[in-house]
């Protein structure tokens, strides 16, 4: 069976460029975004509201290029929730993601617990995943991650591979700790592509949090960024006195 896994961060540049910490809890998933629109890129000095943006054309054409029909749909916020469809076992996974999710560092005290950053490793070792295909966005070429020692990734692609199979199930996650709230309208548009199949949409397994937009929205985020810039400029003036 073929499982298509899509992390929303696949369409965004790496948040680490803005030197943000990440943790999957309400503080990072929602509340801290009120402080981030005016964050400055540590290398290029571009504000997050202007620089940390998705590749909109790829978002809007994605499903027609990759998968336009399936039998089972899961909409989640965390990639750790892929443990639910993985329970069946026997999966060939195609993971479209900015991160390999095969474990970063040592396995730790709970090596068999599914997390957003290790589910590929856990699924492979539990023999729920027969084959793991990782599909990075094209921009990852030249920005490669370090892979764990164990050979758990079967194939690595950059950009959409040719001759993808038909998918028995589709798993989509928003990864709210990584992706700005002000792009949530595009996220809603992305997942609601599947409303075209009313039976599939009505029978989906979903996290209620992932089905709603967070705050701040784009308009409010721009106001916050403007205020951050103003405060930064005033601070610099004071420092020069």
N, C-alpha and C positions, 0 to 999 in steps of 0.2 A: 504494500500500500504506500502511496505517496502523500506526504504531508508538506504543505507549503506554509512556512513560518515567515511572517513579515514583521519586523520591528520598525516602528514609525521613524526611528532615528536613522534608518537606512537612507532617508531623503535629505538629511541634514549634515552639515559639516560637524566635525568633532567638537563637543562642548568643552573639552579640556583646554582648548585654545583660549578660553575665557577664564581659566583657572578656577572653575567651580568645583566644589565638593558635591558628591552625590550619595544619596541613601534613600532606599525606598520606604519612606514614611511620610506622613502628611506634611511635615515641615518642608521637606525638599520637593514633594510632588505638587504642592500648591502654594503654600504661604510665602516661601522664599522668592518666588517669581516676582513678587511685588518689589523686590529690591534689585532685580537683575537687568531691567531694560537698559539702564545706563552704564552697565558694566563695559569695560574697555578691553578689546582684544590685546592680550599681553605682547603680541608681536607686531601687529599692524595698526594698533590704536583705533580700531573701528568699534563703534558702539554695538552692543549685542542686538539692539532693535533693528540695526541696519545690516549687520554682518552675519548673524546667526539665523539664516533663512533657508527654507527648503528649495529644492529644485522643482518648482511648481509644474513645469511641463512633464516631468517624469512622474510626478504624483498622479496627474490627471490622465495619463495614458497607460498607467502601470497595469491595471487589471486586464485590459484588452490585449496587452502584449504578453502577459504572463499566465493569467488564469481567469477565464470568463465564466466558468461554471464549476460547481463542486457539490458534494453530498452533505458536508458537515461544516459548520462555521462556528468559530470561537472568537469573541472580541474581548480582550483582556486589557489590563493596564500593565501588569508585570509579566515579563517573559517566564518567570517561575511558574506561572499558571499553565504552561504548556504540559505540565505533569499530568493534567487531566486527560487530554487525548492520548498522551503517551502510555497511559495505563494499558491500552489494548496491545501494545507491542507490535513488532513486525513492520516498523516504519522505515521508509527511505525519506529522510528529511532534506528539504531544500530551504536553507535559512538565509533570507535576505536581511542583512544586518550590518551596521557599522562596526560591531564587535563580534568576536568569534564565539563568545559564550561557552568556551571549552575549559574554563577555569583559569584564574589568574593567581599565580603563586601556589602555595601548598593547599592540599585539600582540607586541612583543618580538622576540628573536632567532630563535625557532622558531615562526613564526606558523601553520604548518600541523600542528603537533603537538597531538594531542588531549589536553586536560587537563580536570579536573573543572569548571573555571570558564570554559572557552571552547569546549566541544565543539559548541555550537549554532552559533557563528560559523564554526568550521572546517568543520562539515558542510554549512553553507549555501554557503560559498565553494567547496568541493570538489564542489558540486552533488550531494551525497549526500542532502541534505534539500531537498525541493521546497517544503515549507511548514512553518513552525515556529509552533505554537500553545503559548503559555505559560499554564499554569494555576497561579496563586498560591493559597495558602490565604486564606480570607476575612480573617484578621487582618492580612494585608499591606496592605489598603486603609487608607491613612493612614500606612503605613510603607514607602512606595515606594522602590525602588532607582533609581539613575541608570543609564540605558541608554547603550550606546555610540552613536556618531553614525550609523553605517551602518544603514540600515533593514532589519534581518535578522529582526525578529520580526513575524509576520503578524497575530497576534491575541493579546490579553492578556485573561484571565478571572480573576475572583476567586471561588473556590468552584467546585464541580463544574458544568460547563456542561450545558445541556440538549441532547438529540439527539446524543449522542456516537456515532461510527461503531463498527462492529465492528473489532476490532484483529487484524491478522495476526501481530503479535509483541508481547510484553511484556518490558520491561527494568526490573528493580528493583535499586536499589543502597542499601546501608546507610549510606554516608558516615560511617565510624567515627571520623574525626577530629572530627566535629561532634556526634555523638549519644552520650549516656552508655551505658556498658556495662550499667548496672543495668536498662535497659529492653530488653535483648536478648531475654528470653523473649517479649515481645510482638512483636518483630521476627520471631522464629522462627515464632510463631503466624501472623503476617501472610503470610510467604512460603509456609508449609505449607498454606495454603488450596488451593494448586495440586496438592497430593497427591491431591485428589479425582479428577484425571485422571492415572492412573498412567502411561500412555504418555507424556504430556507431561512429567510430573515426572522420569521415568527418562531422558528424552532431553534434559533441560535443559542449557544451557551455564552453568557456575557456577564461582565462586571458592570454594575450600574454606574459606577464612577467614570468608567471609560466611555460611557454613552453621552456624557454631558460636557459642556464647555466649562472651563475654569476661568478664573479672573487673575490678573487683569486682562481685558481684551486689548486689541490693537490700539484703539484710541486712547485708553487710559495708560497703556504702556508707553506710548509716545510722550504723554504728559509727564510721566515719571522720569523718563530718560532726559527730557528737557530740563527738569528740575535738578537732576543729578549733575548735568553738565554745568548748570549755573552755579551750583554749590562747589563743584570742583574748581571752576574758574575763580570764584571768590576766595577759596582756600589758597590757591596759588598766589593770588594778589597779596594776601595777608602774609604769606611766607616770604615774599620778595621785599616787604617793607623793612 
